[in-house]
Amino acid sequence: MVERLPNSTLSVHMIARSMRVSGKAMSMKEPKGKIKEFSDDPVLYQAIGKFVYQFSQLEFAIRHLLSDLLELTPDQFHIVTASYDFAALCRVTSAFIHTLLEPSEPIAKEVADVFGRCFRVNDARVRLVHGTWDDDGASHVSRTSLKPAAYFGKVQDITDMTEEAKACMNLVVQLIDGEVVDWARNIRSHLRDV
């Protein structure tokens, strides 16, 4: 008979087999039917939480940028922006900026650079949130290569990505406060007058 976890269809044997496949041998010193808890590191958990929090702030800033570009009312904000996942939100916002006539080369480069960095932060988020964690960090299988790779072996790796997410958010805020939104509004105002 296969032992089952409470409220789960996963068996202890399936988890142990999965851990052996991923290169992590499960400790068999635990009594049958119990899974060894790998980590109780509050510093790691705090770093993960800070990254998730900062990522959500970055995503909100991009939603705000798109809202400003579209001149949405507060009632329209969630209706228009909520349906996009992060990658789609970045693609739509960047593409929208580029379709409001031809942006100057410096603005086009700035937008491409900002969203390129945002995509890299999102790649880290996918690995952090969807990876399989153990004492050595996260193991994540790429959808393109279908090969596992190790990430976040040190808490500092997560902290560095949190700082990158914060830097990206500040760059998006600069787009909101800078030429891009003013430029988009001026173009729309000019088009309305024509």
C-alpha positions in Angstrom: 0.0 0.0 0.0 1.3 3.5 -0.9 1.3 6.0 2.0 -0.4 9.3 1.2 0.2 12.7 2.7 -2.9 14.2 4.3 -5.1 16.0 1.7 -2.6 15.2 -1.0 -2.4 12.7 -3.8 1.4 12.6 -3.6 2.9 9.6 -2.0 6.0 9.6 0.2 7.6 7.2 -2.2 6.9 9.6 -5.2 8.5 12.5 -3.3 11.5 10.4 -2.4 11.9 9.2 -6.0 11.6 12.8 -7.2 14.3 14.0 -4.8 16.6 11.2 -5.9 16.1 12.2 -9.6 16.8 15.9 -8.8 20.1 14.8 -7.2 19.0 15.1 -3.6 18.9 11.9 -1.7 16.1 11.9 0.8 17.1 11.1 4.4 15.7 7.7 5.2 16.4 8.2 8.9 12.9 9.6 9.3 10.2 7.1 10.1 8.1 6.0 7.1 5.4 8.4 6.2 7.3 11.5 7.3 9.1 14.0 5.1 12.3 15.6 6.4 12.0 19.4 6.6 15.0 20.7 4.8 15.3 24.3 6.0 14.0 26.5 8.8 16.1 29.5 7.8 14.3 32.8 8.6 16.9 34.8 6.7 16.2 32.8 3.6 12.4 33.1 4.0 12.7 36.9 4.7 14.8 37.3 1.5 12.2 35.4 -0.5 9.4 37.5 1.0 11.3 40.8 0.3 11.8 39.7 -3.4 8.1 38.8 -3.8 7.1 42.1 -2.2 9.5 44.2 -4.4 8.4 42.3 -7.5 4.8 43.2 -6.8 5.7 46.8 -6.5 7.6 46.7 -9.8 4.5 45.1 -11.5 2.2 47.8 -10.0 4.6 50.5 -11.3 4.4 49.1 -14.8 0.6 48.9 -14.6 0.6 52.6 -13.5 2.8 53.5 -16.5 0.4 51.8 -18.9 -2.5 53.5 -17.2 -0.8 56.9 -17.6 0.0 56.2 -21.2 -3.6 55.3 -21.9 -4.9 58.1 -19.7 -7.2 55.7 -17.8 -9.5 56.8 -15.0 -9.1 55.1 -11.6 -12.3 53.1 -12.4 -10.7 51.9 -15.7 -7.3 51.0 -14.1 -8.0 47.5 -13.0 -10.4 46.7 -15.8 -7.6 47.3 -18.4 -4.4 46.3 -16.6 -5.4 43.4 -14.4 -5.7 40.8 -17.2 -2.1 40.9 -18.1 0.5 38.7 -16.5 3.9 40.3 -15.9 5.5 39.4 -19.3 2.4 40.4 -21.3 2.2 43.7 -19.3 5.8 44.5 -20.2 5.3 43.6 -23.9 2.1 45.6 -24.2 3.5 48.7 -22.4 6.7 48.6 -24.4 4.9 48.1 -27.7 2.3 50.8 -26.9 5.1 53.3 -26.4 6.7 52.3 -29.7 3.4 52.7 -31.6 2.7 56.3 -30.6 4.5 57.5 -33.7 8.2 56.9 -33.8 9.9 57.6 -30.4 13.3 59.3 -30.5 16.2 56.9 -30.5 17.2 57.7 -26.9 13.6 57.1 -25.7 13.3 53.8 -27.7 16.6 52.6 -26.2 15.6 53.6 -22.7 12.3 51.8 -23.0 14.0 48.6 -24.5 16.6 48.7 -21.7 14.1 49.1 -18.9 11.9 46.3 -20.1 14.8 44.0 -20.9 15.8 44.3 -17.2 12.2 43.7 -16.1 12.1 40.5 -18.1 15.3 39.3 -16.4 13.8 40.0 -13.0 10.7 38.1 -14.1 12.9 35.1 -15.1 14.4 35.2 -11.6 10.8 35.3 -10.1 9.8 32.3 -12.1 12.8 30.3 -10.8 12.3 31.5 -7.3 8.5 30.9 -7.1 8.3 27.8 -9.3 11.6 26.2 -8.5 11.9 23.1 -6.2 13.7 24.3 -3.1 16.0 22.4 -0.8 19.0 23.3 1.4 21.1 24.2 -1.6 18.7 26.7 -3.2 16.1 26.2 -6.0 16.2 23.8 -8.9 14.2 24.9 -11.9 13.6 23.2 -15.2 13.6 25.6 -18.2 10.6 25.2 -20.5 12.8 25.6 -23.5 15.8 23.3 -22.7 13.8 21.0 -20.4 17.0 20.7 -18.3 17.2 21.4 -14.6 19.6 24.1 -13.3 20.4 25.3 -9.8 19.6 28.9 -8.7 19.8 31.0 -5.5 22.5 28.9 -3.8 23.1 31.9 -1.5 20.6 34.2 0.2 22.7 37.1 -1.4 21.6 35.9 -4.8 18.0 36.6 -3.8 18.9 39.9 -2.2 20.7 41.0 -5.4 17.6 40.2 -7.5 15.5 42.2 -5.0 17.8 45.2 -5.5 17.5 44.7 -9.3 13.7 44.7 -9.0 13.8 47.9 -7.0 16.2 49.5 -9.5 13.8 48.5 -12.3 10.8 50.0 -10.4 12.7 53.2 -10.1 13.4 53.2 -13.8 9.7 52.7 -14.6 8.8 55.5 -12.2 11.3 57.7 -14.1 9.4 56.8 -17.3 6.2 57.8 -15.6 7.6 61.1 -14.4 9.7 61.7 -17.5 9.5 62.3 -21.2 7.7 59.1 -22.2 4.3 59.9 -20.6 4.5 63.6 -21.5 5.5 62.7 -25.0 2.5 60.2 -25.3 0.1 62.8 -24.0 1.3 65.5 -26.3 1.0 63.1 -29.3 -2.6 62.2 -28.3 -3.5 65.9 -27.7 -2.1 66.8 -31.1 -4.0 63.9 -32.8 -7.2 65.0 -31.1 -6.7 68.6 -32.4 -6.3 67.4 -36.0 
